[in-house]
Amino acid sequence: MNNTTTTHKGDIVAVQMNSKEVWIHYQSPTGDSSDFGVLVMPCLTNEQAHDIAKRLGEKLGLDPQFYPSDI
């Protein structure tokens, strides 16, 4: 069985929490498969960014990355 995941233009492919920001990485809707963009969501605290990244990851089926990792 083949367990590969197909991504499409515009798909969200990663969620990162970096201090007080959540970074949402997406495939470019207009470029080729190597192009991507990042939306940056500013948050009030590290904890808020962590919670948002965690919830987004759960909803999208992605494993969020947390920086710093000690949150």
N, CA, C and O atoms as a CHARMM CRD file, in Angstrom:
* protein
*
  284
    1    1 MET  N      0.84700  -1.18300   0.00000 PROA 1      0.00000
    2    1 MET  CA     0.00000   0.00000   0.00000 PROA 1      0.00000
    3    1 MET  C      0.88600   1.23700   0.00000 PROA 1      0.00000
    4    1 MET  O      1.91100   1.27300   0.68100 PROA 1      0.00000
    5    2 ASN  N      0.49500   2.24100  -0.75600 PROA 2      0.00000
    6    2 ASN  CA     1.25600   3.48400  -0.87800 PROA 2      0.00000
    7    2 ASN  C      0.66500   4.51000   0.08800 PROA 2      0.00000
    8    2 ASN  O     -0.50800   4.86400  -0.03200 PROA 2      0.00000
    9    3 ASN  N      1.46700   4.99600   1.05100 PROA 3      0.00000
   10    3 ASN  CA     1.00000   5.95300   2.04500 PROA 3      0.00000
   11    3 ASN  C      1.48800   7.37300   1.78100 PROA 3      0.00000
   12    3 ASN  O      1.62400   8.15800   2.71900 PROA 3      0.00000
   13    4 THR  N      1.75100   7.71200   0.54400 PROA 4      0.00000
   14    4 THR  CA     2.22200   9.06100   0.24500 PROA 4      0.00000
   15    4 THR  C      1.05800  10.04300   0.31000 PROA 4      0.00000
   16    4 THR  O     -0.08700   9.68600   0.03300 PROA 4      0.00000
   17    5 THR  N      1.36100  11.26400   0.67500 PROA 5      0.00000
   18    5 THR  CA     0.36700  12.31700   0.75000 PROA 5      0.00000
   19    5 THR  C      0.57700  13.26900  -0.41500 PROA 5      0.00000
   20    5 THR  O      1.69500  13.72000  -0.66700 PROA 5      0.00000
   21    6 THR  N     -0.48600  13.56600  -1.11200 PROA 6      0.00000
   22    6 THR  CA    -0.41600  14.50300  -2.22800 PROA 6      0.00000
   23    6 THR  C     -0.74300  15.89800  -1.71900 PROA 6      0.00000
   24    6 THR  O     -1.74700  16.09800  -1.03500 PROA 6      0.00000
   25    7 THR  N      0.10800  16.86300  -2.05500 PROA 7      0.00000
   26    7 THR  CA    -0.19600  18.24400  -1.72000 PROA 7      0.00000
   27    7 THR  C     -0.58400  18.98400  -2.99200 PROA 7      0.00000
   28    7 THR  O     -0.12000  18.67000  -4.08800 PROA 7      0.00000
   29    8 HSD  N     -1.43100  19.95500  -2.81300 PROA 8      0.00000
   30    8 HSD  CA    -1.92400  20.74500  -3.93600 PROA 8      0.00000
   31    8 HSD  C     -1.51700  22.19600  -3.74200 PROA 8      0.00000
   32    8 HSD  O     -1.18100  22.61500  -2.63500 PROA 8      0.00000
   33    9 LYS  N     -1.55000  22.94700  -4.81100 PROA 9      0.00000
   34    9 LYS  CA    -1.23900  24.36800  -4.72200 PROA 9      0.00000
   35    9 LYS  C     -2.13800  25.01900  -3.67700 PROA 9      0.00000
   36    9 LYS  O     -3.35200  24.81400  -3.67100 PROA 9      0.00000
   37   10 GLY  N     -1.53200  25.79900  -2.80200 PROA 10     0.00000
   38   10 GLY  CA    -2.27700  26.49200  -1.76300 PROA 10     0.00000
   39   10 GLY  C     -2.46600  25.71100  -0.47500 PROA 10     0.00000
   40   10 GLY  O     -2.95700  26.27300   0.50400 PROA 10     0.00000
   41   11 ASP  N     -2.09000  24.41500  -0.43500 PROA 11     0.00000
   42   11 ASP  CA    -2.24300  23.61400   0.78100 PROA 11     0.00000
   43   11 ASP  C     -1.34400  24.11600   1.90100 PROA 11     0.00000
   44   11 ASP  O     -0.21000  24.52500   1.65300 PROA 11     0.00000
   45   12 ILE  N     -1.84300  24.08800   3.12700 PROA 12     0.00000
   46   12 ILE  CA    -1.00700  24.34700   4.30000 PROA 12     0.00000
   47   12 ILE  C     -0.20800  23.08500   4.57100 PROA 12     0.00000
   48   12 ILE  O     -0.77500  22.00200   4.71400 PROA 12     0.00000
   49   13 VAL  N      1.12200  23.22500   4.64100 PROA 13     0.00000
   50   13 VAL  CA     1.99100  22.05000   4.75900 PROA 13     0.00000
   51   13 VAL  C      2.75800  21.98500   6.07700 PROA 13     0.00000
   52   13 VAL  O      3.33100  20.94300   6.39700 PROA 13     0.00000
   53   14 ALA  N      2.78300  23.08200   6.85600 PROA 14     0.00000
   54   14 ALA  CA     3.49300  23.05800   8.13700 PROA 14     0.00000
   55   14 ALA  C      2.98700  24.19100   9.02100 PROA 14     0.00000
   56   14 ALA  O      2.55100  25.23900   8.54500 PROA 14     0.00000
   57   15 VAL  N      3.06400  23.93900  10.33300 PROA 15     0.00000
   58   15 VAL  CA     2.72500  24.94900  11.33600 PROA 15     0.00000
   59   15 VAL  C      3.88800  25.00700  12.31400 PROA 15     0.00000
   60   15 VAL  O      4.31000  23.98000  12.84400 PROA 15     0.00000
   61   16 GLN  N      4.40900  26.21100  12.55500 PROA 16     0.00000
   62   16 GLN  CA     5.50200  26.41100  13.50200 PROA 16     0.00000
   63   16 GLN  C      5.12300  27.48300  14.49900 PROA 16     0.00000
   64   16 GLN  O      4.45500  28.45900  14.15800 PROA 16     0.00000
   65   17 MET  N      5.55600  27.29200  15.73500 PROA 17     0.00000
   66   17 MET  CA     5.45100  28.33700  16.74700 PROA 17     0.00000
   67   17 MET  C      6.86700  28.80000  17.00900 PROA 17     0.00000
   68   17 MET  O      7.73500  27.99400  17.34200 PROA 17     0.00000
   69   18 ASN  N      7.10600  30.08900  16.86300 PROA 18     0.00000
   70   18 ASN  CA     8.43500  30.65200  17.07700 PROA 18     0.00000
   71   18 ASN  C      8.27300  31.83600  18.02000 PROA 18     0.00000
   72   18 ASN  O      7.87000  32.92300  17.60600 PROA 18     0.00000
   73   19 SER  N      8.59300  31.61300  19.29900 PROA 19     0.00000
   74   19 SER  CA     8.38700  32.61000  20.34400 PROA 19     0.00000
   75   19 SER  C      6.93200  33.04900  20.34800 PROA 19     0.00000
   76   19 SER  O      6.04900  32.22300  20.58000 PROA 19     0.00000
   77   20 LYS  N      6.65300  34.32900  20.09700 PROA 20     0.00000
   78   20 LYS  CA     5.28300  34.83000  20.15600 PROA 20     0.00000
   79   20 LYS  C      4.64000  34.93800  18.77600 PROA 20     0.00000
   80   20 LYS  O      3.81100  35.81700  18.54200 PROA 20     0.00000
   81   21 GLU  N      5.02200  34.04200  17.86200 PROA 21     0.00000
   82   21 GLU  CA     4.44000  34.03100  16.51500 PROA 21     0.00000
   83   21 GLU  C      4.08700  32.60600  16.10800 PROA 21     0.00000
   84   21 GLU  O      4.75200  31.65000  16.50600 PROA 21     0.00000
   85   22 VAL  N      3.03800  32.48100  15.31300 PROA 22     0.00000
   86   22 VAL  CA     2.71000  31.21700  14.66300 PROA 22     0.00000
   87   22 VAL  C      2.98900  31.41300  13.17600 PROA 22     0.00000
   88   22 VAL  O      2.48600  32.34900  12.55500 PROA 22     0.00000
   89   23 TRP  N      3.79800  30.51500  12.61600 PROA 23     0.00000
   90   23 TRP  CA     4.12100  30.57400  11.19000 PROA 23     0.00000
   91   23 TRP  C      3.35700  29.46000  10.49600 PROA 23     0.00000
   92   23 TRP  O      3.45700  28.29400  10.87700 PROA 23     0.00000
   93   24 ILE  N      2.59100  29.82900   9.47100 PROA 24     0.00000
   94   24 ILE  CA     1.79100  28.87100   8.71500 PROA 24     0.00000
   95   24 ILE  C      2.39500  28.78200   7.31300 PROA 24     0.00000
   96   24 ILE  O      2.31600  29.73500   6.53700 PROA 24     0.00000
   97   25 HSD  N      2.98800  27.65000   6.99600 PROA 25     0.00000
   98   25 HSD  CA     3.65900  27.44000   5.70900 PROA 25     0.00000
   99   25 HSD  C      2.66500  26.83600   4.71800 PROA 25     0.00000
  100   25 HSD  O      1.93500  25.90500   5.05500 PROA 25     0.00000
  101   26 TYR  N      2.64000  27.36800   3.50000 PROA 26     0.00000
  102   26 TYR  CA     1.72300  26.85000   2.49100 PROA 26     0.00000
  103   26 TYR  C      2.41800  26.74600   1.13400 PROA 26     0.00000
  104   26 TYR  O      3.34800  27.49500   0.83400 PROA 26     0.00000
  105   27 GLN  N      1.94400  25.80100   0.32500 PROA 27     0.00000
  106   27 GLN  CA     2.42500  25.66400  -1.04700 PROA 27     0.00000
  107   27 GLN  C      1.93300  26.87600  -1.83000 PROA 27     0.00000
  108   27 GLN  O      0.79700  27.31500  -1.65000 PROA 27     0.00000
  109   28 SER  N      2.76900  27.40500  -2.68100 PROA 28     0.00000
  110   28 SER  CA     2.37900  28.56700  -3.48500 PROA 28     0.00000
  111   28 SER  C      1.19700  28.20800  -4.38700 PROA 28     0.00000
  112   28 SER  O      1.22600  27.18500  -5.07100 PROA 28     0.00000
  113   29 PRO  N      0.16700  29.04100  -4.39100 PROA 29     0.00000
  114   29 PRO  CA    -0.95100  28.76600  -5.29700 PROA 29     0.00000
  115   29 PRO  C     -0.63000  29.08400  -6.75700 PROA 29     0.00000
  116   29 PRO  O     -1.38700  28.70600  -7.65200 PROA 29     0.00000
  117   30 THR  N      0.49000  29.77800  -7.00700 PROA 30     0.00000
  118   30 THR  CA     0.81000  30.18900  -8.38400 PROA 30     0.00000
  119   30 THR  C      2.12500  29.63500  -8.90100 PROA 30     0.00000
  120   30 THR  O      2.37100  29.69100 -10.10600 PROA 30     0.00000
  121   31 GLY  N      2.98900  29.09600  -8.02900 PROA 31     0.00000
  122   31 GLY  CA     4.30500  28.62800  -8.45400 PROA 31     0.00000
  123   31 GLY  C      4.36700  27.12400  -8.60000 PROA 31     0.00000
  124   31 GLY  O      3.34500  26.43800  -8.57200 PROA 31     0.00000
  125   32 ASP  N      5.59600  26.61100  -8.75800 PROA 32     0.00000
  126   32 ASP  CA     5.75500  25.16900  -8.85600 PROA 32     0.00000
  127   32 ASP  C      5.85200  24.55900  -7.45900 PROA 32     0.00000
  128   32 ASP  O      5.70000  25.26300  -6.46100 PROA 32     0.00000
  129   33 SER  N      6.10200  23.26100  -7.38600 PROA 33     0.00000
  130   33 SER  CA     6.05000  22.54400  -6.10600 PROA 33     0.00000
  131   33 SER  C      7.14500  22.96000  -5.12800 PROA 33     0.00000
  132   33 SER  O      7.05100  22.66000  -3.93800 PROA 33     0.00000
  133   34 SER  N      8.18600  23.64700  -5.61200 PROA 34     0.00000
  134   34 SER  CA     9.24700  24.07300  -4.69300 PROA 34     0.00000
  135   34 SER  C      8.96900  25.45800  -4.09600 PROA 34     0.00000
  136   34 SER  O      9.67400  25.88600  -3.18100 PROA 34     0.00000
  137   35 ASP  N      7.96400  26.15200  -4.59700 PROA 35     0.00000
  138   35 ASP  CA     7.61800  27.47900  -4.07400 PROA 35     0.00000
  139   35 ASP  C      6.68900  27.35100  -2.88500 PROA 35     0.00000
  140   35 ASP  O      5.80400  26.49600  -2.86800 PROA 35     0.00000
  141   36 PHE  N      6.89100  28.20700  -1.88400 PROA 36     0.00000
  142   36 PHE  CA     5.99800  28.21400  -0.74100 PROA 36     0.00000
  143   36 PHE  C      5.93900  29.62000  -0.16500 PROA 36     0.00000
  144   36 PHE  O      6.74900  30.48300  -0.50300 PROA 36     0.00000
  145   37 GLY  N      4.97800  29.83000   0.70000 PROA 37     0.00000
  146   37 GLY  CA     4.84300  31.09800   1.39400 PROA 37     0.00000
  147   37 GLY  C      4.65000  30.84100   2.87300 PROA 37     0.00000
  148   37 GLY  O      4.37700  29.71400   3.28800 PROA 37     0.00000
  149   38 VAL  N      4.79100  31.88200   3.66000 PROA 38     0.00000
  150   38 VAL  CA     4.61800  31.77700   5.10600 PROA 38     0.00000
  151   38 VAL  C      3.73900  32.92600   5.57500 PROA 38     0.00000
  152   38 VAL  O      4.03300  34.09300   5.31900 PROA 38     0.00000
  153   39 LEU  N      2.66800  32.58600   6.25600 PROA 39     0.00000
  154   39 LEU  CA     1.83300  33.57800   6.92100 PROA 39     0.00000
  155   39 LEU  C      2.29700  33.65000   8.36900 PROA 39     0.00000
  156   39 LEU  O      2.48200  32.61300   9.00500 PROA 39     0.00000
  157   40 VAL  N      2.48700  34.84800   8.90000 PROA 40     0.00000
  158   40 VAL  CA     2.94700  35.02100  10.27300 PROA 40     0.00000
  159   40 VAL  C      1.81000  35.62100  11.09800 PROA 40     0.00000
  160   40 VAL  O      1.28100  36.68400  10.77500 PROA 40     0.00000
  161   41 MET  N      1.44700  34.91200  12.17400 PROA 41     0.00000
  162   41 MET  CA     0.39600  35.36800  13.08100 PROA 41     0.00000
  163   41 MET  C      1.04000  35.81900  14.39400 PROA 41     0.00000
  164   41 MET  O      1.50400  34.97500  15.16100 PROA 41     0.00000
  165   42 PRO  N      1.08000  37.11600  14.67200 PROA 42     0.00000
  166   42 PRO  CA     1.63700  37.58100  15.94400 PROA 42     0.00000
  167   42 PRO  C      0.67500  37.24800  17.08900 PROA 42     0.00000
  168   42 PRO  O     -0.54300  37.33700  16.93600 PROA 42     0.00000
  169   43 CYS  N      1.23500  36.86500  18.23000 PROA 43     0.00000
  170   43 CYS  CA     0.45000  36.52700  19.41500 PROA 43     0.00000
  171   43 CYS  C      0.92300  37.38000  20.59300 PROA 43     0.00000
  172   43 CYS  O      1.97700  38.01300  20.53200 PROA 43     0.00000
  173   44 LEU  N      0.13500  37.38600  21.65600 PROA 44     0.00000
  174   44 LEU  CA     0.47800  38.19200  22.83200 PROA 44     0.00000
  175   44 LEU  C      1.56300  37.54300  23.68600 PROA 44     0.00000
  176   44 LEU  O      2.39400  38.24100  24.26700 PROA 44     0.00000
  177   45 THR  N      1.56100  36.19400  23.76600 PROA 45     0.00000
  178   45 THR  CA     2.51800  35.48200  24.60700 PROA 45     0.00000
  179   45 THR  C      2.99600  34.22200  23.90500 PROA 45     0.00000
  180   45 THR  O      2.39400  33.78300  22.92400 PROA 45     0.00000
  181   46 ASN  N      4.08100  33.64100  24.40900 PROA 46     0.00000
  182   46 ASN  CA     4.56600  32.35400  23.90800 PROA 46     0.00000
  183   46 ASN  C      3.50200  31.27300  24.10400 PROA 46     0.00000
  184   46 ASN  O      3.28800  30.43200  23.23000 PROA 46     0.00000
  185   47 GLU  N      2.84200  31.30800  25.25800 PROA 47     0.00000
  186   47 GLU  CA     1.84400  30.28700  25.57200 PROA 47     0.00000
  187   47 GLU  C      0.66400  30.35700  24.60100 PROA 47     0.00000
  188   47 GLU  O      0.15200  29.32300  24.17100 PROA 47     0.00000
  189   48 GLN  N      0.23400  31.57200  24.25600 PROA 48     0.00000
  190   48 GLN  CA    -0.85700  31.73500  23.31000 PROA 48     0.00000
  191   48 GLN  C     -0.44900  31.18700  21.93600 PROA 48     0.00000
  192   48 GLN  O     -1.22800  30.48200  21.29400 PROA 48     0.00000
  193   49 ALA  N      0.75900  31.50500  21.48800 PROA 49     0.00000
  194   49 ALA  CA     1.25100  31.00700  20.20300 PROA 49     0.00000
  195   49 ALA  C      1.31800  29.47900  20.21300 PROA 49     0.00000
  196   49 ALA  O      0.96000  28.83400  19.22800 PROA 49     0.00000
  197   50 HSD  N      1.77300  28.90700  21.31700 PROA 50     0.00000
  198   50 HSD  CA     1.85800  27.45300  21.45300 PROA 50     0.00000
  199   50 HSD  C      0.47300  26.82500  21.32100 PROA 50     0.00000
  200   50 HSD  O      0.29400  25.85500  20.58400 PROA 50     0.00000
  201   51 ASP  N     -0.50500  27.38100  22.03700 PROA 51     0.00000
  202   51 ASP  CA    -1.85900  26.82900  22.00200 PROA 51     0.00000
  203   51 ASP  C     -2.47600  26.92100  20.61500 PROA 51     0.00000
  204   51 ASP  O     -3.12500  25.97900  20.16000 PROA 51     0.00000
  205   52 ILE  N     -2.27900  28.04900  19.93900 PROA 52     0.00000
  206   52 ILE  CA    -2.82500  28.22000  18.59300 PROA 52     0.00000
  207   52 ILE  C     -2.16300  27.25200  17.62100 PROA 52     0.00000
  208   52 ILE  O     -2.85100  26.61100  16.82700 PROA 52     0.00000
  209   53 ALA  N     -0.84000  27.13700  17.67200 PROA 53     0.00000
  210   53 ALA  CA    -0.12600  26.21000  16.77900 PROA 53     0.00000
  211   53 ALA  C     -0.58400  24.77400  17.02000 PROA 53     0.00000
  212   53 ALA  O     -0.76500  24.00700  16.07500 PROA 53     0.00000
  213   54 LYS  N     -0.76900  24.42100  18.27500 PROA 54     0.00000
  214   54 LYS  CA    -1.20700  23.06200  18.60700 PROA 54     0.00000
  215   54 LYS  C     -2.60500  22.79100  18.04200 PROA 54     0.00000
  216   54 LYS  O     -2.84300  21.74000  17.44600 PROA 54     0.00000
  217   55 ARG  N     -3.53000  23.74200  18.23000 PROA 55     0.00000
  218   55 ARG  CA    -4.89400  23.55700  17.71600 PROA 55     0.00000
  219   55 ARG  C     -4.91500  23.51200  16.18500 PROA 55     0.00000
  220   55 ARG  O     -5.61100  22.68000  15.60200 PROA 55     0.00000
  221   56 LEU  N     -4.16200  24.39300  15.53500 PROA 56     0.00000
  222   56 LEU  CA    -4.09300  24.36800  14.06700 PROA 56     0.00000
  223   56 LEU  C     -3.54400  23.03100  13.57000 PROA 56     0.00000
  224   56 LEU  O     -4.08200  22.43000  12.64100 PROA 56     0.00000
  225   57 GLY  N     -2.46700  22.58000  14.20500 PROA 57     0.00000
  226   57 GLY  CA    -1.88100  21.30200  13.81600 PROA 57     0.00000
  227   57 GLY  C     -2.87500  20.16100  13.93900 PROA 57     0.00000
  228   57 GLY  O     -2.96600  19.31400  13.05100 PROA 57     0.00000
  229   58 GLU  N     -3.62300  20.13700  15.03900 PROA 58     0.00000
  230   58 GLU  CA    -4.62000  19.08000  15.24200 PROA 58     0.00000
  231   58 GLU  C     -5.70500  19.13100  14.17200 PROA 58     0.00000
  232   58 GLU  O     -6.08900  18.09700  13.62600 PROA 58     0.00000
  233   59 LYS  N     -6.19600  20.32400  13.87200 PROA 59     0.00000
  234   59 LYS  CA    -7.26300  20.46800  12.87300 PROA 59     0.00000
  235   59 LYS  C     -6.79800  20.09400  11.47000 PROA 59     0.00000
  236   59 LYS  O     -7.57600  19.57100  10.67200 PROA 59     0.00000
  237   60 LEU  N     -5.52600  20.36300  11.17000 PROA 60     0.00000
  238   60 LEU  CA    -4.99400  20.12200   9.82200 PROA 60     0.00000
  239   60 LEU  C     -4.28200  18.78800   9.68300 PROA 60     0.00000
  240   60 LEU  O     -3.84200  18.43500   8.58900 PROA 60     0.00000
  241   61 GLY  N     -4.16200  18.03900  10.77500 PROA 61     0.00000
  242   61 GLY  CA    -3.45200  16.76400  10.72200 PROA 61     0.00000
  243   61 GLY  C     -1.95200  16.93000  10.56800 PROA 61     0.00000
  244   61 GLY  O     -1.28700  16.08100   9.97500 PROA 61     0.00000
  245   62 LEU  N     -1.41400  18.02900  11.10300 PROA 62     0.00000
  246   62 LEU  CA     0.02000  18.30700  11.02100 PROA 62     0.00000
  247   62 LEU  C      0.63500  18.26100  12.41500 PROA 62     0.00000
  248   62 LEU  O     -0.05000  18.50600  13.40800 PROA 62     0.00000
  249   63 ASP  N      1.90700  17.95200  12.48500 PROA 63     0.00000
  250   63 ASP  CA     2.63100  17.93300  13.74600 PROA 63     0.00000
  251   63 ASP  C      3.35800  19.27300  13.89500 PROA 63     0.00000
  252   63 ASP  O      4.39500  19.47800  13.26400 PROA 63     0.00000
  253   64 PRO  N      2.83100  20.19200  14.72200 PROA 64     0.00000
  254   64 PRO  CA     3.46800  21.51100  14.83700 PROA 64     0.00000
  255   64 PRO  C      4.88000  21.42600  15.39600 PROA 64     0.00000
  256   64 PRO  O      5.20600  20.52500  16.16800 PROA 64     0.00000
  257   65 GLN  N      5.70600  22.37700  14.99400 PROA 65     0.00000
  258   65 GLN  CA     7.06200  22.51600  15.51800 PROA 65     0.00000
  259   65 GLN  C      7.08100  23.71300  16.44200 PROA 65     0.00000
  260   65 GLN  O      6.50100  24.75500  16.13400 PROA 65     0.00000
  261   66 PHE  N      7.76000  23.56300  17.59300 PROA 66     0.00000
  262   66 PHE  CA     7.76400  24.61500  18.60900 PROA 66     0.00000
  263   66 PHE  C      9.18000  25.11000  18.86600 PROA 66     0.00000
  264   66 PHE  O     10.07100  24.31500  19.16600 PROA 66     0.00000
  265   67 TYR  N      9.39200  26.42100  18.75000 PROA 67     0.00000
  266   67 TYR  CA    10.67600  27.05900  19.03100 PROA 67     0.00000
  267   67 TYR  C     10.41000  28.26700  19.93200 PROA 67     0.00000
  268   67 TYR  O      9.64800  29.12700  19.49200 PROA 67     0.00000
  269   68 PRO  N     10.92700  28.41900  21.08700 PROA 68     0.00000
  270   68 PRO  CA    11.79500  27.42900  21.74200 PROA 68     0.00000
  271   68 PRO  C     11.00000  26.20300  22.14500 PROA 68     0.00000
  272   68 PRO  O      9.78900  26.28200  22.35000 PROA 68     0.00000
  273   69 SER  N     11.66700  25.08500  22.25700 PROA 69     0.00000
  274   69 SER  CA    10.99100  23.81200  22.49400 PROA 69     0.00000
  275   69 SER  C     10.65200  23.58400  23.95300 PROA 69     0.00000
  276   69 SER  O     10.07300  22.54700  24.28000 PROA 69     0.00000
  277   70 ASP  N     10.98500  24.50000  24.84300 PROA 70     0.00000
  278   70 ASP  CA    10.74100  24.29400  26.26800 PROA 70     0.00000
  279   70 ASP  C      9.40200  24.83900  26.73900 PROA 70     0.00000
  280   70 ASP  O      9.16700  24.90800  27.94500 PROA 70     0.00000
  281   71 ILE  N      8.53300  25.22200  25.84500 PROA 71     0.00000
  282   71 ILE  CA     7.21800  25.76800  26.22400 PROA 71     0.00000
  283   71 ILE  C      6.32100  24.62100  26.64400 PROA 71     0.00000
  284   71 ILE  O      5.16500  24.84100  27.00400 PROA 71     0.00000
